[in-house]
Amino acid sequence: MSVDVSVVIVTHNGPEWVERCLSALLDDARPTVSFEVVVVDSASQEATLQVLGRWADRVDLHLAEDNIGFARGCNLGVRRSSGDKVLLLNPDAVVESGCVDALVAALDRDPGIGIIGGRTVHPDGSLDPRSCWGAPSLWSWFCFATGLSTAFRGSQILDPESLGSWQRDSMRAVPIVTGCLLMTTRATWDLLGGLDEDYFMYGEDADLSLRAAELGMRPSITPEAVALHAFGASSQRKSHKHRLLMTGKATLARKRWAPKRAEIGVRLLLLGVAVRTLGERVRRVPDPNWSPLWVDRSWTRGWEGSARAGVRDKA
């Protein structure tokens, strides 16, 4: 029997947040719409598997033998589901009361938006702006390369991907809805072909939103759907998280932009890494976050190239 919403969660370690995510969704902030939860675990360690085991009778649990990545895991989860709508939810995202219902209501009011996200907050209650982004461009990556986006964080001109000072407190169309909290209809999901599995992790949600916009949809954010988000709770070191993010960016450029534009874009990303590496060396940072990306630049080839360098295995 079909339900209103299929919630798909791809887990990879982070047992404490997995527990909080499932507890909120299934008990504390349970939606009023009918729903099912599909969890695809991507080769987590024992502590996370124990947490999942405690919820196994209330979710459809699939244990992958290897770390299959976010895009592939989500696609697998959606194939196992039956809901009229699909909600991608990060395991480090904790929905607040009414969150899922608000996403459903927004999508029902205006099906033309195609993709809907919400307002995410940090554990301390402050705004986490990463529920959505502006579209990447050579200008935004020039600002990253020169440090302008860091020096003028939140500027509409010099940090354009941040979408300025907007507090995600109004309904608004956005270029990119991030996969930590992303709902669409099953018809739209099928039309778009799901997430592009060439992205192992990071970048696949941007690609999905941009493809939706190309078909005339208007991905949007509703402030009524709120979730706490502990960004990267399952990631390893911060330097490794940077490598995952930059690999996703390089993949997006190489897949979506013309070759010359993509090459310029990736060189701008590399310049940004160089500038931050120099800063770490001048300050003699004992545990640098950017220097490893300058030493090993395989991420510039995107996920296809980085897979050979073992990035997938370490994610």
N, C-alpha and C positions, 0 to 999 in steps of 0.2 A: 504494500500500500504506500502511495506517495505521501511525502510530508511537505510542509511549506518550505523548510530550509534544511539543507545538508551542510553542516559545519565540518570543514576539512582542516585538520591540524597535522602538520608534519613535525615530529619531534626528533631532536638530536641532543641528548643530554639536558642539563638544566633541570634536574628533578624537582627542586623546590618550586620553580615557576610553572612547570607542567602540572603539579598538584594544584596550585592556585588557579591556573587557567581552567582546569576541568571542574574544580569545586565551584567557581563562580558560574560557569556556563550551565552546569547540571543542577546546582542547588541555589547558591546565594543570589544569583542574578538570572535565574532561569527565565527564558523567553515565554511569552504567552502563546506565540504561534507554535504550531507543531514542528518538531525538528528532530534530526538525528545527528549523531557525532561520529565521524570517521577519523580515526587516528592512524597515521602511517608513521611508524617509527623507523628512523634511518640509522640503524646500527648503534643505538645508544649503549652506554655502559650500564652495569647491573643496577645501580641506584635508580636510574630512570625506568628501567624495565620493571622494577619492583613497584614503583608508583603506578605505572600503567596497569600492572596486574591487579591492583586494587580497584581499578575502574573498568576492568575488562567486561564485566557483566552489564555495563551501561553504555558501552561504546562498541563500534565495529573496529576492532584492532587488527592491524596488519603489521607484522614484524619483518622488515626487510633485512636480509643477511648482510648487506653492504650499505655504506652511506651513499644513497642514490640521489641526494640533493633535493632542493626545495621544489623546483619546477616539476621534475619527474614524480616526486612524492605527491604533490598536489594533484597532478593529472591522474595518478593511480587512485588517489582517494576519491576524486570526483567520479571516476568510472565505477567505483564500488557503491556509490550513493544513488539516491532516488528522488531527492527533493526538487521542487519546482525552481528554487533558487539555491545558489551555491555561495557559501561564505568561507573565504580563506581567513583563518585566524592563526596568528603566531602562537606558539606555546609559551612565549613570554609576554603575552597580552592577556589582561584580566578584564573581561567585560563588566561594565557597571549595569545596574538595573535599567532595563528598557533599551539597552544598546541594540540588540538584535532586532527587536520590534521596530525601533526607529529606522534602521536600515531598510527593513521590509517596507515600511510605510513610505519612505522617500522614493524607493524604486517603483512602488505601485502608483504613487501620485504622478510620476513622470517617467514612464518606461524608456523614453528617448535618451535618458542620460546613460543607459547601458551599464555603467559601473558606478557603485556608490561606496564611499568610505566614511569615516567618522573623525572624531576629535580624540586624539590620544594625549595622555598626560603622563608625567614622570611619577615615580613612586611617592615623591613629596607633594604631588598635586599640581605642580607647575606644568605649563604647556609643553608638550613634546611635539614640535612642528612636523615631525617626520611621518605623519599620516598621509602627506601628499607633498609633491614637489612641482617646481616648474620644469619645463622641458630643457634638456641639456642642449647647449649650442656652443659654437666656437667662442662666442663672447663670454659665456658663463665659465668656460674652461680656461679662457685667457685670464679671467678674474681669479680663478683658482691658482693658475700658474704664477701669477705675479703677487699673490698673497692679498689681493684686494678684497676677495670674498671673506677672508678671515679678519682683516683689519676693519672692514665695514659690514660685519655680519648683520643680516636682516635688511640690508639696503636693496630696494627694488632694482636699482641700476647696477650696483657693484657686487651684489650677491643675488642675482635674479632667480636662481633655482629655489631660494628660500621663500619666494612669494612675498617678500617684504615683511611688514610688521603685522599683517593679518593674523589674528589670534585663533583662526579656525572656529570662530564663534558665529558664523553666518553661513547659510546655504550658498555654495559657490561652485561653479565649474572650475576644474583644475586640469592641467595637462597630465599629471600622473597621480594615481591613487596607489599607495604602497600596499604590498601583500600582507602586511601585519593585520589589516582589517579591511577586507575587500569583498563586496557582495556583487553578484550579477545574477541574471536569470540563466537557467540551464540552456535556453535557446540561444542567448548571447554567447555563452561559454562555447557551445558547439559551433556557432557561426565563426568565432574567432579561432577555433581549434585548440582551446586551452592555452596553457603556458608553453612557450617555446623551450624545449628541453635542451637546446644548445647552451642555455644558461644553466649552469649548475646551481648557482646561488647568487642572488643580487642581479638586478637588471631585468629580470623576467617580468616583473610587475610593470616597470616602465614601458617595456616593449608591448605588453598587453594593452595598456592604456592608450599608447600612441596608435596602435593598430585599430582600436575601437574608434578613436577620433577620426581616423582616415575613412571610416565607414559612416561618418556623420553622427556618431554618438557624442555625448558630452559628459565624460566622467566627472563626478562631483563629490563634494563633502557635505555632510549634514552635521551640524553641531549637536544634534539631539542624541547621536550615537557616541557614547564616551567609553573609552577603555584605557586602563592603566597599561603602560608599555615599558618594560625593562629591556630596552634595545640591546640586542646581542648577548642576552644572558647565557646562551648555550655556546657562544663563540669562545675561542681560546684566548691567547694574548691579543692585546690591542693591535699590535703590528700585524697579526694574522687577519684580524677583522678588516684592517685597511687593505690588505692584499686581496681579500675576497671582494670588497667594494670596488677597488680599482680594476680588478679583472672583469667584473660585471660592466663597468663603464666602458672599458676597452672593447668588450664584446658588443655592446650596444652600438658603438660607433662603427665598428667593422661590419656589422650586419645591416645597419640602417642607413648609413651615409655613403655617398660616393667615395671611391677609393682615395682620391686626393684629399677630400675633406676629412675622411676618417684618419688618414695619416697625420694631418695637421693636428687634429683633435688629440690623438694619442700622444703626439710629441708635446702638446701643451700639458697633458696630464703628467708626463714624465718630467717636464720642467718644474711643475708644481712639487713633485716628489723631490727633485734636486734642491729646490729652495728650502724645503722643510728639513731635508737631510743636512744641509749646510748649517741651518739653525741649530739642529741637535748637536752637531759636532762643535760648533762655536761655544755652546752652553755646556758641552761635555756631559750630555745626558747619559746616565749609566745604562738605561734600558730603553734604547731608542725605538720609536714606533715607525719611523719613515725610512731610516737608513737601510733596513733589510730589503725594502722595495727598490732601492737604488742599486744595491749590490746584485740582486737577482731580479732582472727585469722581464722575466718570462710572462708576467701578467699583461704586458703590453700587447701580446699576441691574442689576448682574449682567452676564453675558457678552453678552446681547442688546444692552444699552445701551452697553457698553464697546466692542463691535465697531465702532459708529459713530464712536467716538473713536480708532480706529486701534490699539487694544491688540493685537488679533489680528495685525495686520501687523508689529508690532514684536517679538512674542514669539519 
